[in-house]
Amino acid sequence: MSPVQTLQNALEATVLAVDDDSIQLNLILELLSVEGVHAIGASNAAEAVEALEGSEIAVVILDLRLPDDEGSHLIQRVLDAAPRSRVIINTGFADLETAKDAVNLGAFAYLEKGRDASELVVATHRGLREFAEQQMAAALRKLESIVTHAPDLIAEVAPDGRVITSNRGVIEQPCDIASLLPPTTSGETHAMHVGTCLEQGAPVDFECAGVDSDSGTERVFAVRVAPIVGDRPEDGARTVLIAHDITERIAAERSLRERDEQLRQSQKMEAIGSLAGGVAHDFNNLTIAIQAFAKLASKSVPDDHEASEPLARILEAADQAGSITQALLTYTRKRPAQRESVDLADIVRRTFAITHRALPAGIEMKTNLAPDGVAVVLGDETRVQQVVMNLALNARDAMRSGGVLAISTGVAPDDPTMTTLSVSDTGVGMSEAVCSRIFEPYFTTKPRGQGTGLGLSMIQGIVEEMGGLIDVSSEVGRGTTFSLTFPRASEEGKHEPQDSGSIFGGRALLLEPNEHVRSVLTLLLRTMGYVVDQFTAATGLRAWVESEEEPALALISFDADQEASAEVARACADREGVTVVLLAESPESIGQGVPGYVLARPFGRRDLERAIRLASESPAP
């Protein structure tokens, strides 16, 4: 309730007249009614107390002798029921002692019945006024406490923008709003907003922002300037200014918007990932075919043949496509890593055998590789090869005018339990700002259409997945070096090639619905000495397995009907002497309880040979 409302209610408060003489009571009520005073009556003490406890009574006109109480006890009873009421004693049995007792108990006035009625009217009005002043003072004290302890800045402002009073302590002389608040965000001065408020006769809202001199942090305030009720512009009207610190609210709103944006981005990336995963799955099959046929064609022509260079370019493009496919499958979690012992020197030699033809004549290749079996790590062979391939191709792209590409493997000099892989170039180099972002997904310095921005991000993910670290040092105009360290693995579990004749050859059953992959696998198996029976659906293969033929190998794809493929795999595993290899995106995509060694796509001849060897050495239960 505002102070104005409090005063208005006090002035309109009720008067209670208490007298057992009905004639006298009605005279008092009529007299007060003529004066515009709202009054109610009671004929005994009980009715009076009930009225006092049920409503706000400003003045009580009390007869001292009532049927159910009298004298000092009656006065005390009334004051206990309404301690803030003004009690006027109006009695026909007046004496000095009784008057003293009444005043001592807290009576407001003591009058004798039958005397001038105007005395009662004057006393009543005086009681109403004092009651109103008391209520007003209490309301002002309450309002002062609220304003003083309010966290907001509340100030009285003159038309010219000077602060006259505020709840921020005593202002000895008027000061400008700018001494209490930072500049406005609208560009207008504080005084301009105050002037607009007075011209329109309505509140004006604006914001202020600036650095707090005490804390050194930026603060933002929501400010409202409103006319003070009752003042007129021509009388030098003043306004009230209220400034609320909204810094935390804005920060919370910004944080909420950022989280919403992150959520939308996450949902978008999840949708893109699902789509990319499906595309990558189909692209995997095409990559397998391109890589396999290009490698076979490359082996059939000498190095100086005119087709040698185009074939090398095809292999390079296919390998890059395979890397992109693996990156997509990695980010969509459809290609978990397989952990096995991998010799870094062997990986480097095989990678360079693929990439050396794709390097321009002006680039010199240098290697410094540890002896076989020394720089051995535990990881996914295919992914480690992707790391070396991507780093080598990035180095090539950084040396458009030629240079030196150097790669080395070994044991960390300060820690024999760690292996090292270093790839360096003498290319254009990178600035410190670029180096700080190169591992971010989709960040690339290459021209539009020449880079996905996933290569180095994927490399970092693979290295960290293997428990390793990757570091980069670069200087503009001098080149770049990527230094990788991995935990060193023992040679246990590394399979040496065995006599091919004791492993490969015989009849092979091939279930593969994709025509390109089926053609590649058939060609590879035939070069390995197998007679291949091809199937596009599990039903045909199931019938063959149930015959009396004795196959040596079963390659079963899980691209189509996985349930039927699993059933056929179990039937083949039940046949004595049958090696079962399962073709899938990953072991997790097959599920539990399916016998056979999983060969993850994409793969080449070496991967196929290794899978058959491992499957034959550890036959399915």
C-alpha positions in Angstrom: 0.0 0.0 0.0 1.4 3.4 -1.0 1.7 6.3 1.5 -1.0 8.2 -0.3 -3.4 5.2 0.0 -2.4 4.8 3.6 -3.3 8.5 4.3 -6.5 8.2 2.3 -7.6 5.1 4.2 -6.7 6.7 7.6 -8.8 9.8 6.8 -11.7 7.6 5.8 -11.4 5.4 8.9 -14.3 4.4 11.1 -15.4 5.9 14.4 -17.0 3.6 17.0 -19.5 5.1 19.4 -20.2 3.0 22.5 -23.2 3.9 24.8 -26.0 1.8 26.4 -28.3 4.8 26.1 -29.9 4.3 22.6 -31.0 8.0 22.4 -27.5 9.3 23.3 -25.9 6.8 20.9 -28.1 7.8 18.0 -27.4 11.5 18.6 -23.7 10.9 18.4 -24.0 8.9 15.2 -26.2 11.5 13.6 -23.9 14.3 14.7 -20.8 12.5 13.1 -22.8 11.7 10.0 -23.5 15.4 9.4 -19.7 16.0 9.7 -19.1 13.4 7.1 -17.5 10.9 9.5 -18.3 7.2 9.1 -19.4 5.9 12.4 -20.8 2.7 13.8 -22.4 2.0 17.2 -22.3 -0.5 20.0 -24.5 -0.7 23.2 -22.2 -2.7 25.4 -18.5 -3.7 26.0 -18.8 -7.1 24.2 -20.2 -5.5 21.0 -17.5 -2.9 21.2 -14.6 -5.4 21.5 -16.1 -7.5 18.7 -16.2 -4.4 16.4 -12.6 -3.4 17.4 -11.3 -6.8 16.6 -13.1 -7.1 13.3 -12.1 -3.8 11.6 -9.7 -0.8 11.7 -11.2 1.7 14.1 -9.6 5.1 14.3 -11.5 6.7 17.2 -13.6 5.2 20.0 -16.2 7.4 21.8 -16.7 5.5 25.0 -19.3 5.7 27.8 -17.6 4.6 31.1 -20.6 2.9 32.5 -21.9 -0.1 30.4 -24.1 -3.0 31.4 -21.3 -5.5 31.2 -18.2 -3.4 32.2 -17.2 0.1 33.5 -14.5 2.4 34.6 -10.8 1.7 34.3 -11.2 -1.9 33.4 -13.4 -1.0 30.5 -10.9 1.5 29.2 -8.0 -1.0 29.4 -10.2 -3.6 27.7 -10.8 -1.3 24.8 -7.2 -0.2 24.4 -6.0 -3.9 24.5 -8.4 -4.7 21.6 -7.3 -1.6 19.6 -4.0 -0.1 20.8 -3.7 2.3 17.9 -7.2 3.7 18.3 -7.8 7.1 19.9 -10.2 6.6 22.8 -12.5 9.6 23.8 -14.2 9.2 27.1 -17.7 10.6 26.9 -19.5 10.2 30.3 -22.1 11.8 32.5 -20.4 10.7 35.7 -17.3 12.8 35.5 -15.0 13.4 38.4 -11.3 14.3 38.7 -10.0 10.9 39.8 -11.8 9.2 37.0 -10.4 11.6 34.5 -6.9 11.1 35.9 -7.2 7.3 35.6 -8.5 7.6 32.1 -5.6 9.8 30.9 -3.0 7.6 32.7 -4.4 4.6 30.9 -4.0 6.3 27.6 -7.3 8.0 26.8 -7.1 10.6 24.1 -9.7 13.0 25.5 -12.2 13.2 28.5 -15.5 14.9 27.9 -18.7 15.3 29.9 -22.1 14.4 28.4 -24.6 17.3 28.0 -22.0 20.0 27.3 -21.3 21.6 23.9 -21.6 19.0 21.2 -19.0 20.8 19.2 -16.3 19.6 21.7 -17.1 16.0 20.7 -16.8 16.9 17.0 -13.5 18.7 17.5 -12.1 15.9 19.6 -13.2 13.3 17.0 -11.6 15.2 14.1 -8.4 15.7 16.1 -8.3 12.0 16.9 -8.9 11.1 13.2 -6.1 13.4 12.1 -3.6 12.0 14.7 -4.5 8.5 13.7 -4.0 9.3 10.1 -0.6 11.0 10.8 0.5 8.0 12.8 -0.4 5.6 10.0 1.3 7.9 7.5 4.5 8.0 9.5 4.5 4.2 9.8 4.0 3.8 6.1 6.8 6.3 5.3 9.2 4.5 7.7 8.3 1.3 5.9 8.8 2.8 2.5 12.1 4.4 3.6 13.4 1.0 4.8 12.4 -0.6 1.5 14.0 2.1 -0.6 17.2 2.3 1.6 17.8 -1.5 1.4 16.7 -2.0 -2.2 19.5 -3.3 -4.4 18.4 -0.9 -7.2 19.5 2.7 -7.5 16.5 4.9 -6.7 16.9 8.7 -7.1 14.9 11.9 -7.4 16.1 13.7 -10.5 15.6 17.4 -11.6 14.5 18.3 -15.1 18.0 19.1 -16.1 19.2 15.6 -15.1 20.7 16.5 -11.8 20.3 13.9 -9.0 18.8 15.6 -5.9 18.4 12.6 -3.5 19.0 8.9 -3.8 19.2 5.7 -1.8 23.0 5.5 -2.3 23.8 7.7 0.7 23.6 11.4 1.4 24.1 13.7 -1.6 25.4 17.0 -0.2 24.8 18.8 -3.5 23.0 17.9 -6.7 25.1 15.8 -9.1 24.7 14.5 -12.6 23.2 11.1 -13.3 26.5 10.2 -15.1 28.2 10.2 -11.7 26.0 7.3 -10.6 25.4 5.4 -13.9 27.5 4.4 -17.0 26.6 5.9 -20.4 23.4 4.9 -22.1 23.5 2.3 -24.9 21.2 4.4 -27.1 23.7 7.2 -27.5 21.5 9.8 -25.9 22.4 11.4 -22.6 20.6 10.6 -19.4 19.2 14.1 -19.3 17.6 13.6 -22.7 15.7 10.7 -21.4 14.6 12.6 -18.4 13.4 15.4 -20.7 11.5 12.9 -22.9 9.8 11.5 -19.8 8.6 15.0 -18.7 7.4 16.0 -22.2 5.4 12.8 -22.6 4.3 12.6 -19.0 4.9 8.9 -19.0 7.7 6.5 -17.9 10.8 6.1 -20.3 12.9 3.0 -20.3 16.5 2.7 -21.4 19.7 0.9 -20.7 23.2 1.9 -19.5 26.4 -0.1 -19.9 30.0 0.5 -18.8 32.9 -0.8 -16.8 32.5 -0.6 -13.1 35.4 1.4 -11.6 35.5 -0.7 -8.4 35.3 -4.2 -9.8 36.7 -3.5 -13.3 33.9 -5.6 -14.9 31.3 -4.4 -17.4 27.9 -3.8 -15.8 24.5 -3.3 -17.6 21.6 -1.4 -16.0 17.9 -1.3 -17.0 16.7 2.2 -16.2 13.2 3.7 -15.9 12.5 7.4 -15.4 9.0 8.3 -14.4 7.3 11.6 -13.5 6.7 12.2 -9.8 2.9 12.2 -9.2 1.5 15.7 -8.6 4.4 17.7 -10.1 3.9 19.8 -13.3 6.5 20.7 -15.9 5.8 24.4 -15.5 6.5 24.1 -11.8 9.9 22.5 -12.3 8.6 18.9 -12.2 10.9 16.2 -11.0 11.2 12.5 -11.9 12.1 9.3 -10.0 14.8 7.2 -11.6 15.2 3.5 -10.9 18.2 1.6 -12.2 18.3 -2.2 -11.9 21.5 -4.1 -12.5 20.7 -6.7 -15.2 24.3 -7.9 -15.9 23.7 -11.3 -14.4 20.4 -11.7 -16.2 22.0 -10.8 -19.6 24.8 -13.2 -19.0 22.3 -16.0 -18.1 20.3 -15.2 -21.2 23.4 -15.2 -23.3 24.5 -18.5 -21.8 21.0 -20.0 -22.4 21.1 -18.8 -26.1 24.5 -20.4 -26.5 23.3 -23.7 -25.0 20.3 -23.6 -27.3 22.5 -23.0 -30.2 24.8 -25.8 -29.1 21.8 -28.1 -28.8 20.6 -27.1 -32.3 24.1 -27.6 -33.7 24.4 -31.0 -31.9 21.0 -32.1 -33.3 22.0 -30.8 -36.7 25.3 -32.6 -36.5 23.6 -35.8 -35.4 21.3 -35.6 -38.4 24.2 -34.9 -40.7 26.1 -37.8 -39.0 23.3 -40.2 -39.6 23.1 -39.2 -43.3 26.9 -39.2 -43.6 27.2 -42.6 -42.0 24.8 -44.0 -44.6 26.6 -42.3 -47.5 30.0 -43.5 -46.1 28.7 -47.1 -46.0 27.8 -47.1 -49.7 30.9 -45.1 -50.6 33.0 -47.7 -48.8 32.0 -50.3 -51.3 32.9 -48.1 -54.2 36.3 -47.2 -52.6 37.1 -50.9 -52.2 36.5 -51.5 -55.9 38.4 -48.5 -57.1 41.4 -49.2 -54.9 41.6 -52.9 -55.8 41.3 -52.5 -59.5 43.7 -49.5 -59.6 46.3 -51.5 -57.7 45.9 -54.5 -59.9 46.2 -52.3 -63.0 49.2 -50.5 -61.5 51.1 -53.7 -61.0 50.5 -54.8 -64.5 52.3 -51.8 -66.1 56.0 -50.7 -65.7 56.9 -47.5 -64.0 57.8 -45.8 -67.3 54.5 -46.7 -68.9 52.2 -43.7 -69.9 49.4 -45.2 -67.8 51.6 -45.3 -64.7 51.1 -41.7 -63.6 47.2 -41.7 -64.1 47.0 -44.9 -62.2 49.0 -43.4 -59.3 46.6 -40.4 -59.3 43.7 -42.8 -59.2 45.2 -44.6 -56.2 45.9 -41.3 -54.5 42.3 -40.1 -55.0 40.9 -43.5 -53.9 43.1 -43.5 -50.7 42.0 -39.9 -49.9 38.4 -41.0 -50.5 38.9 -43.9 -48.2 40.3 -41.6 -45.5 37.3 -39.3 -45.8 35.0 -42.3 -45.5 36.9 -43.5 -42.4 36.7 -40.0 -40.9 32.9 -39.9 -41.4 32.5 -43.4 -40.0 34.7 -42.5 -37.0 32.7 -39.3 -36.3 29.4 -41.2 -36.6 30.8 -44.0 -34.4 30.2 -46.6 -37.0 33.8 -47.6 -37.3 35.3 -48.5 -33.9 39.0 -49.2 -33.8 40.6 -52.6 -33.7 43.7 -52.9 -31.5 46.6 -55.0 -32.6 50.4 -54.7 -32.8 51.4 -52.4 -35.7 55.0 -51.7 -36.8 55.3 -48.0 -37.7 58.2 -48.5 -40.0 56.3 -51.1 -42.0 53.3 -48.7 -42.2 55.6 -45.9 -43.5 57.2 -48.1 -46.2 53.8 -49.3 -47.5 52.3 -45.8 -47.4 55.2 -44.3 -49.3 55.0 -47.1 -51.8 51.6 -45.8 -52.6 52.2 -42.0 -52.4 55.7 -41.6 -54.0 54.3 -41.6 -57.5 51.8 -38.9 -56.6 54.5 -36.5 -55.3 55.8 -33.8 -57.7 59.3 -34.1 -59.1 60.4 -31.2 -57.0 59.7 -32.9 -53.7 62.5 -35.1 -52.2 61.5 -37.9 -49.8 63.7 -38.8 -46.9 63.1 -41.6 -44.3 64.8 -42.5 -41.1 63.0 -45.6 -39.9 63.7 -47.8 -36.9 64.5 -51.5 -37.5 61.5 -53.8 -37.8 60.0 -54.7 -34.5 61.3 -51.7 -32.7 58.7 -48.9 -33.2 55.7 -51.1 -32.6 52.4 -49.7 -31.3 49.0 -51.1 -30.3 46.3 -49.7 -32.6 44.2 -50.2 -35.8 46.5 -50.8 -38.7 44.2 -49.1 -41.2 43.9 -46.0 -39.1 47.6 -45.7 -38.4 48.1 -45.9 -42.2 45.5 -43.1 -42.6 47.5 -41.0 -40.1 50.7 -41.4 -42.1 49.0 -40.9 -45.5 47.2 -37.7 -44.4 50.3 -36.2 -42.9 52.3 -37.0 -46.0 49.7 -35.5 -48.3 49.3 -32.4 -46.2 53.1 -32.0 -46.4 52.9 -32.3 -50.2 50.3 -29.6 -50.4 52.4 -27.3 -48.3 55.3 -27.6 -50.8 53.8 -26.4 -54.1 57.3 -25.2 -55.2 59.1 -28.3 -54.1 61.0 -29.1 -50.9 61.9 -32.0 -48.6 59.4 -34.4 -47.0 61.0 -36.3 -44.2 59.6 -39.0 -42.0 61.1 -40.9 -39.2 60.2 -43.6 -36.6 61.9 -44.7 -33.5 61.9 -44.9 -29.7 61.6 -41.8 -27.6 65.1 -40.9 -26.4 64.0 -39.9 -22.9 61.4 -42.7 -22.5 62.0 -46.2 -23.9 58.4 -47.1 -23.3 57.3 -44.7 -26.0 57.6 -44.8 -29.8 57.8 -41.7 -32.0 56.6 -40.8 -35.5 57.7 -37.5 -37.1 56.6 -36.0 -40.4 58.3 -32.8 -41.5 58.2 -30.6 -44.6 60.0 -27.5 -45.8 56.9 -25.8 -47.1 55.1 -22.5 -46.4 54.6 -23.1 -42.7 51.8 -21.8 -40.5 51.3 -18.9 -38.2 50.7 -19.4 -34.5 47.1 -18.5 -34.9 46.6 -21.1 -37.5 48.5 -23.8 -35.5 46.1 -23.2 -32.6 43.1 -24.2 -34.7 44.3 -26.9 -37.1 42.8 -29.7 -35.1 39.3 -28.2 -35.0 36.8 -30.2 -37.1 36.1 -28.5 -40.5 38.9 -26.0 -40.1 41.1 -25.8 -43.2 43.5 -23.4 -44.8 43.0 -24.9 -48.2 41.0 -23.2 -50.9 37.3 -24.0 -51.0 36.7 -27.4 -52.6 40.2 -28.7 -51.8 39.9 -29.7 -48.2 37.3 -31.1 -45.9 38.8 -29.8 -42.6 38.4 -33.3 -41.1 41.9 -34.7 -41.8 43.9 -33.4 -38.9 40.9 -33.6 -36.5 40.6 -37.3 -37.4 44.4 -37.8 -36.9 44.2 -36.3 -33.5 41.3 -38.5 -32.6 43.1 -41.6 -33.8 46.3 -40.7 -31.9 44.5 -40.0 -28.7 42.4 -43.2 -29.0 45.7 -45.1 -29.1 46.8 -43.3 -25.9 49.3 -41.1 -27.8 50.0 -37.4 -28.2 50.4 -35.2 -31.3 52.2 -31.9 -31.4 52.9 -29.4 -34.2 55.7 -26.9 -34.6 55.7 -24.5 -37.6 57.2 -21.3 -38.8 55.9 -19.3 -41.7 58.2 -19.7 -44.7 60.3 -22.5 -43.1 58.0 -25.5 -42.8 56.1 -27.7 -40.4 56.8 -30.7 -38.2 54.2 -33.0 -36.7 55.6 -35.1 -33.8 53.6 -38.1 -32.6 54.3 -40.3 -29.6 52.6 -43.6 -28.8 52.9 -46.2 -26.0 55.3 -48.9 -27.2 53.7 -52.3 -27.7 55.5 -55.7 -27.5 55.8 -58.0 -30.4 53.4 -60.4 -28.9 50.4 -60.9 -31.0 52.1 -59.7 -34.2 51.5 -62.4 -36.8 54.2 -63.3 -39.2 53.2 -64.4 -42.6 53.1 -68.2 -42.9 53.4 -70.4 -46.0 50.6 -69.2 -48.3 50.2 -72.7 -49.7 49.3 -74.1 -46.2 46.6 -71.4 -45.7 45.1 -70.3 -49.0 43.5 -72.2 -51.7 40.5 -74.5 -52.1 36.8 -73.6 -52.6 35.6 -70.3 -51.3 32.0 -69.3 -50.7 31.4 -65.6 -51.2 28.2 -63.9 -50.0 28.2 -60.2 -51.1 25.2 -58.3 -52.5 27.3 -55.4 -53.9 28.4 -56.1 -57.4 31.6 -54.0 -57.3 32.8 -55.5 -54.0 31.8 -59.0 -55.2 33.9 -58.6 -58.3 36.9 -57.3 -56.4 36.7 -60.1 -53.8 36.3 -62.8 -56.5 39.4 -61.5 -58.4 41.5 -61.3 -55.2 40.5 -64.8 -54.0 41.3 -66.3 -57.4 44.7 -64.7 -57.3 45.2 -66.3 -53.9 44.3 -69.8 -55.4 40.7 -70.1 -54.5 37.8 -71.4 -56.6 35.0 -68.9 -55.9 31.3 -69.6 -55.7 29.5 -66.3 -55.6 26.1 -65.6 -53.9 24.1 -62.4 -53.6 21.6 -63.7 -51.0 21.9 -65.9 -48.0 19.3 -68.3 -49.2 21.5 -69.6 -52.1 24.5 -69.9 -49.9 22.5 -71.7 -47.2 21.5 -74.4 -49.7 25.2 -74.8 -50.8 26.4 -75.1 -47.2 23.8 -77.9 -46.6 25.2 -79.9 -49.5 28.0 -82.4 -49.2 30.6 -80.0 -50.7 33.6 -79.1 -48.5 34.5 -75.4 -48.8 37.7 -74.1 -47.3 36.6 -70.5 -46.8 33.4 -68.6 -46.3 33.3 -64.8 -46.8 29.9 -63.6 -45.6 28.7 -60.0 -45.9 26.5 -58.4 -43.3 25.4 -55.6 -45.6 22.0 -57.0 -46.4 19.9 -59.4 -44.3 22.0 -59.6 -41.1 19.9 -62.3 -39.4 20.1 -64.6 -42.5 23.9 -63.9 -42.8 24.4 -64.8 -39.1 22.5 -68.0 -39.6 24.7 -68.9 -42.6 27.9 -68.0 -40.6 26.9 -70.4 -37.8 26.1 -73.1 -40.4 29.6 -72.7 -42.0 31.3 -72.6 -38.6 29.7 -75.9 -37.8 31.4 -77.5 -40.8 34.8 -78.9 -40.0 37.8 -77.1 -41.7 35.8 -74.1 -42.9 37.4 -70.7 -42.2 34.8 -68.0 -41.7 35.4 -64.3 -42.4 32.7 -61.8 -41.8 32.5 -58.6 -43.9 31.0 -55.6 -42.0 31.6 -52.0 -41.0 32.8 -53.1 -37.5 32.5 -56.0 -35.1 29.8 -54.1 -33.2 27.6 -53.9 -36.3 27.3 -57.7 -36.3 26.3 -58.4 -32.7 27.1 -61.1 -30.2 27.3 -64.8 -30.8 28.2 -64.8 -34.5 31.3 -67.0 -35.2 34.0 -65.7 -37.5 36.8 -63.1 -37.9 35.4 -59.6 -38.7 37.1 -57.8 -41.7 36.1 -54.2 -41.5 35.5 -52.2 -44.7 37.3 -50.8 -46.6 40.1 -53.3 -47.1 42.7 -54.4 -49.6 44.4 -57.6 -50.5 46.8 -57.5 -47.6 43.9 -57.0 -45.2 42.0 -59.9 -46.7 45.0 -62.2 -46.5 45.6 -61.3 -42.9 41.9 -61.8 -42.0 42.0 -65.3 -43.6 45.2 -66.1 -41.8 43.9 -65.0 -38.4 40.6 -66.7 -38.9 42.3 -70.0 -39.8 44.6 -69.8 -36.8 41.7 -69.1 -34.4 38.8 -71.0 -35.8 35.3 -70.1 -34.6 34.0 -72.1 -31.7 
